[in-house]
């Protein structure tokens, strides 16, 4: 897949922006306050092709690349980072991974419904005892007859409570450690699969997060995604792409905060003048702009890096680490510009600040991402 030119990307951005203004912005506050997931909105996103930008047209996609996927997520995040997170998990962690690693039969069976939004996807990797240590999972997949029986618990799974199709990681050869992990495609109606609870989060409300149980889930041999015991290859290439693409969400948060703060500074009066004339306010706005444009540069570099080589983790880790940390800071600075109004739920800034914080934790914490960067810089021998 070749990335579209700048003109094509701007057309896509404009289409996404119009959709967001019409369909997403009116629902964003309700999503947050009621922790409500608008499933019908997913179908509308699918109708526009926004759920599967990296899929070819014959499978319901736009036939574009990760730059296009990031544009869509950025525009969604300006109004609802929570919706952008759910779309990112669906379109990147599930759809793109399945397309890259699945068989023709698997693609034909699952991708059309996922691309249209009729089905919702999730990636089930994290466990109660395996968060940052992604390969330390304890879920097991035992050979039974011509298939596998899975047992384990998954935690903090984005879209987990509403997902129809999931990629689930389990150990097929525990004695081999990271070389004994396999990835499986699992439908939510599979006997033995259940959602034990939906989790109540500080932010990203409206993006369902859950704890999932696998109790003697029996899957056929053809449910393997990729090859047996080679799930780490699927996992790590997917994680690098995930970090690059999801960096667009904090970029969207920063862009929205900067626009809101700038508009407020032009209108709000104190001491007989617009607060935008105060140098300390000007400094905040300038720093917000610098952070936004720096994050955009890292995002662009990361997206182009994973288009070339999905095994390289440095650029994507750097992009998400910087953008996520800066989005939290920029959101808090925007609140400061608004003063007391910024702290009120009447305005969207407090929601954006709460949403921003998750990006420092998900897809590997900021601390883990820094280790990834350093170890790739240092080379072999510095893994410990």
Secondary structure, 3 states (H helix, E strand, C coil): CCCCCHHHHHHHHHHHHHHHHHHHHHHHHHHHHHCCCCHHHHHHHHHCCCCCCCCCHHHCCCCCCHHHHHHHHHHHHHHCHHHHHHHHHHHHHHHHHHHHHCCHHHHHHHHHHHHHCCCCEEEECCECCECCCHHHCCCEEEEECCEEEEEEEEEEEECCCCCCEEEEEEECCHHHHHHHEEEEEEECCCCCEEEEEECCCCCCCCCCEEEEEEEEEEEEHHHEECCCCCHHHHHHHHHHHHHHHHHHHHHHHHHHHHHHHHHHHHHCEECCEEHHHCHHHHHHHHHHHHHHHHHHHHHHHHHHHHHHCCCCCHHHHHHHHHHHHHHHHHHHHHHHHHHHHHHCCCCCHHHHHHHHHHCCCCCCCHHHHHHHHHHHHHCCCCCC
